[in-house]
């Protein structure tokens, strides 16, 4: 069986695809995969290499809901991407296409529909993205992470599953983490995750308080490409543009995580039961994701618009100073995670394709 994983543009839409592909490979060892993403898809290229999945890039354009000069140019890139997708699919001859949103997924799914290849879509965020809305009419089945999303798509083909998590991130080791990241024993560890390409705003907050943080904790900071590393100095501060297999060890040793609110990383943190501070991207779908975790008392949510580095420092210190506070957060966030989701989605795909 050959399966195309479609999407990208951000790392967030890649994680669920990789999680499902892992499970499909487990159930069907002879399965072959091809990831089709964007030419600028740095996170997905790196992740596909880690999973030894071939990667093909196409032109793609972002469909914006606001006025921009790019709205004039991008439809041409989308058309080119459609033609590229059509010929890639003709050559690879997949039995199914799996998408979790992202800029590149629309032309791939459209081409697949015309070639009568079954398309499966996964909606991981609470608010559906425009790409999944466009893909939905072509999809045979749509899996969703939240009950609320059931009303956003056709009831006939939409299934509530939860969001899948990559199983390898559950295999971290604290001792190995100390070796990999050169960490001290008996010093609390804070992991900072700014999303697939990093977060300039979170990086700036952290930069302003590194000397203060280093007084009572050590920091593993996944910066993405949005950082001037020369401004960050401390023996207890460890910055990395991107982590591949090592991310599982960073998760394992983290006593506290500071993160954006992409559902990919939040799902991993939920399954791991990690106490988390969420700083969602303002005025985006991430605020809805963060609100859901806040309603379930599963994370501390901070508003970037009013946040200061001092407030962030105080919140980190407060949580690291209280085992009880972190234990409560851990208990509540773990209730939102389900490690069996990828297995369930893989079964839905295989049952349909084998008919």
Protein Blocks (a to p, Z undefined) as FASTA:
>chain_A
ZZddeeejiaklmmmmmmmmmmmmmmmmmbccdddddfklmklmmmmmmnopacdddddd
dddfbdcfklmmmmmmmmmmmmmmmmmmmmnopabdcdeejjklmmmmmmmmmnopacdd
ddfbfbdcfklmmmmmmpmbdcdfbfklmmmpcfklgccebjaddfklmmgcfklmmmmn
opaehiacddddebjnopfklmmmmmmmmmmmmmmpccdddebjndcfklpgcfkbccdf
bdcklmmmmmmmpmbdcddfbfklmmmmmmnopacdddddehifklmmmmmmmmnopacc
ddfklpcfklmmmmmmmmmmpmklmmmmmmmmmmmpcfklmmmmmmmmmmmmmZZ
